[in-house]
Amino acid sequence: MDVDDKLREGIERGETEVRKLEDEARAAGRAAEECGMGRVLIDDDPAKLPPELRNTLDGRARRWFLRTWPPQQLAPDAEPVFVRSWFYTMGVCTLACLITLFITGLLLALFGPEWWLTNRVGQFVDQMHYWAVVTLFLFMTVHWISVFFMGSFRGRRFTWMLGVVSLLACLVTAFTGYASLQDFESQWITTQGKDAINSTGIGAFFNLLNTGQMLTVHVVLLPMVVLVVVAVHLLLVRKHGIAPPYDAREDHLAPEREAVA
Amino acid sequence: MSWRKDHADSRRRWVGPLEKYDLIREGTIAVVVVLVIVIGLAALLGSPRMPAVSFHTWAKADARDFTNTTLTELTGTSESATYGPPYNTQTGQLQGLAWFSPQKWTQDWFGVLVPVDPPKDFVLKPLTSAAALDPELRQALDQWNAASAQQRAAWGKAALAVKPADYRIDGSTVTLPAGADVGPVPKLLSSMLAMAQSGTLTSQSIDASGDAYSTDNTKSELYMADGEYLDAIANKYLLQGEQWGVMNELGTWPGQPWLWFYSMWYNIPLWSSNGTDILAIVSALVVVLVFLFLPFIPGLRSLPRGLKLYRLIWRPYYRRYETRE
């Protein structure tokens, strides 16, 4: 057998192999078609799905999410007429401060302490970060005070509680920010604050004098906590809608009772 | 109108008139407005950043305080050396309210979690690394290390008996007035002062261990906090607890006024006279819990209804639509 024959034989064997694989793929496709996998899989009515697809965890999670937060409710075109007040913008303003803090904070974390302490651009970004924190707490305070006086926690008690948790998370985040500054202020705050933290017994695990730990907690751990808590707080606001005014007109409220809290 | 009725009504779906509302547009405008405010405030007012105190600045500005503090570290009589959990097994700063002492409990369960040994970590370690360049220091260190614990205690006691005001400090040479035998203590103090004043004593000399450089400044910061220099600066800039120091940053700049619910306890006589942090923390925790569970607390949750301030916010609604009242 010469080289050409060997080559021809090899090509033929390869072609046979490819045909075999194609046949297998076609058979698999037909099988998939038969059990419904060739059709559109996402259907919010499980009864319309093949039996084996009705109880997937993905599908159940998707249906729960869409039931709880229909897209129209997540991003509505209109809100009740009583929402027209500056006080209702305070939550969004607080969120805008958080976004500003994430942007300026990212820059500060990327370039490091020497940059924010000695470089003019770094110093300016640090000052923006500082004023964004002050503004955040200002807006947040007006937000929760107005929410309180509107009694907006009626029927939305868990939303209020998550709001308080997000405030606390922001307080601790701001504190660890001060602890990470590496200027006199942070030196003073950490050396003084350690006694209070130590008195609670957590001083060894949350060590204010451990600058590396404080910075990590400030730029990684706590922002994640704030992000999650604020996200759930917002989702709850979208789920339950905005609390109606005290003594709202009877025909402005649906007759049926809706469990929203 | 009862809370129960208000609560039930608020759970009814809104079917009244609506108005156009664009969340993304409102959010975008808010971000732009906040950016303008923040950039404006940063440009107009800035924020104070005073450099941290280093051993160099401390020893230059107040050599007497640095020397006295170093002596207390060497003799194991400083605040850090007698602190207690989590640094050592002493009880100097151990806090508790009667039987309630989580600071002690943590130590009982886990042991000393952040071990700090001031004589060794703050003084002898940096001196040992410098001794290779200074035979006199080597000799003084050998004398100190070879001495018995009683002998060291006797030298320390004699040195501590000298008031800081009586130290004779000439450049970086410390002399204690002739009296009882203080052994190699003056040479050890002089070498520490010389290192600090020349800038070779840094937080790394104290905190770094082995080959790794450290991002943990626990030991060097404890050392500095044991002196009075940080306190003096803090007093000047109104940063002490009894000056509502948490609320401001270097004088009149706003600091963390949002911590008022904690800071205030240090300024209420009954609490401040107690002299512990744990009482302030427990009190602040009670405030937080009331705040957190406010919608469940009868009386408090009905306060907005009674105060009627909501009428100002919803005035357009009440004016436009006939209400139940």
Interface residues (C-beta under 8 A of the other chain):
Chain A: A75 P76 D77 A78 E79 P80 V81 F82 V83 R84 S85 F87 T89 V92 C93 L95 A96 C97 I99 T100 L117 Q123 F124 D126 Q127 M128 Y130 W131 A132 V134 T135 F137 T141 S146 F148 F149 M150 G151 F153 R154 G155 R156 R157 W160 M161 V164 V165 L168 L171 A174 F175 Y178 L181 Q182 D183 F184 E185 S186 Q187 W188 I189 T190 T191 Q192 D195 A196 N198 S199 T200 G201 I202 G203 A204 F205 N207 L209 N210 T211 G212 Q213 L215 G241 I242 A243 P244 P245 Y246 D247 A248 R249 E250 D251 H252 L253 A254 P255 E256 R257 E258 A259 V260 A261
Chain B: M1 D6 H7 A8 D9 S10 R11 R12 R13 W14 V15 G16 P17 L18 E19 K20 Y21 D22 L23 I24 E26 G27 A30 V31 V33 V34 L35 I37 V38 I39 L41 A42 A43 L45 G46 S47 P48 R49 M50 P51 A52 V53 P85 P86 Q93 Q95 G96 P102 Q103 K104 W105 T106 F110 L113 V114 S214 T215 D216 N217 T218 E221 L222 M224 A225 L230 I233 A234 L239 G241 G245 V246 E249 L250 P254 G255 Q256 P257 W258 L259 T276 D277 I278 A280 I281 V288 F291 L292 F293 L294 P295 F296 R301 L303 P304 R305 L307 L309 Y310 I313 W314 P316 Y317 Y318 R320 Y321 E322 T323 R324 E325
